Amino acid sequence: MRRDRWLPPFSFPLVSLLLAACSGAPPVPAPAPAEPPRSSDYIAALPEGEIRRQVILGCTPCHQLGTPAAHKQTLEEWRAAIARMKQIDDHLDLALIQLEAEPLAQWLAKHARMPAQGRTVQTASADIREYPAGPKSGFYHDMALAGGKAWLADYFGNKLYGIDTGTGTVESYDIPVNVPAGKPGGAHQIDTTRDGMLWITFTKSEQVMRFDPRTKTFRVYDGFEKGGNVQYFVVDADRNVYQDERGGIWMTHFSREILSRLDPKTGKITVHKTPRTAHMKEKGVHLYAAVADSKGRLWYTETHGNRFGMLDPRTDKAWEVDMPEKYVGPKRLAIDKDDVLWIPELATGKITVYDTRRRKIVDRLTLPIPGDFPYAIRRNPHTGDLWVTGSGSDSLYRLDPKTKKIAIYRLPRTGAYTRTVSFAENGDIWTNYASFPNTHTRMPFEAGVVVRLRPR
Ligand code: HEC
């Protein structure tokens, strides 16, 4: 039996109206229409604490947990599902699920319950358009805008898709990844340098590529640390891939506590070490995202290591600090023009605000939807606003860095798991449905999907 049905609209408000009438209480105001339960509601209903945070860290990097698709009821069902998830995790060599299978299955069987309906929140209005591209079996981690197109890359299918942002017409390119036929290249981050070139990391083929959207040609860079899982380009406050004063591009590695520097002209790669996070295996630390400040220092997060740090390329030295609480899971951070870091905490739904000039945490914000797990914060270079992915609540948040006010923009699908936000000069906001598996996003398209959100 499925448990993800919610009550028919208005059944809950009707009951409360009747109760109010019987008790002689004043009539309650007209209720908002019932919301479907979302992954954030499912998570909000779990007991807060270190176990819940570790569950979020292990179970939400690929897809939402709970509604709409990833839920079970009995201990046996959870055991089977978790065994399968550990297999997928091992197969892709990610070391994401770090809790032991049996206690995890017991904890979920005891505590995980499908809420009858979702939480109602006030949302800001937007005109939203969805653009399908690529096969439904693909996994589309990120998107970026370049040359009048929105770009998606398929992690498994090794194809790049360019979607015309006006007409929705799709063109596709075979990506020259160095893997046997049928194996994933692992296309991960897609972003652009200031000159409008697309850059893509390939976690499985251990490559980086530059794609010129005008000439439609790839330049391939090989020679990264083997088994390092090349992951994420260092980005700057303008949301571009960062280039140092000699044109160098930097990237993190998911499975090693290092950053690499690539000289795009010569292809030369240098490796830069960061401190070992001693209490964990290196592969499980997950040095993930990084940003560059105005002095060229590189600030990075360790998601499972639960720290953030700074590598100074001038001295080639790095130091790290712990996040303010255990297991908060710092993920894709942003930096603003005042060199302040905005670090999303995947496992708490909070944002740590860290001033790199004063070397201190100056604020810790809480997202307005409980149970949400924000994967990324991106800074809109045109307005200075910060956009946060509401990866568990099917939404995007706009955060005003001055007033710290947060507006919620709801995406039109449940399971709308997002990992990035891009910004067009005309004010349009872009993202894509990035669930692995893609089919956990409940949508009428048999495809990957990029989404254009135009705030009203
Ligand atoms: C490395 C990526 C990854 C991680 C991490 C992951 N999953 Fe999954 N999950 C998948 C994929 C892929 C599917 C769909 C394919 C399948 O069911 O075999 C899936 C499907 C599911 C389903 C639906 C299965 C069904 O029978 O309908 C459940 C439940 C689930 N995941 C729970 C979890 C839990 C709990 C965790 C954390 C312990 C987790 N997942 C972590 C990738 C992942």
Residues whose N, C-alpha, C, O or C-beta is under 5 A from the ligand:
A	BS01	HEC	G58 C59 C62 A69 A70 H71 K72 A81 M85 I88 D89 L96 I97 F436 P437
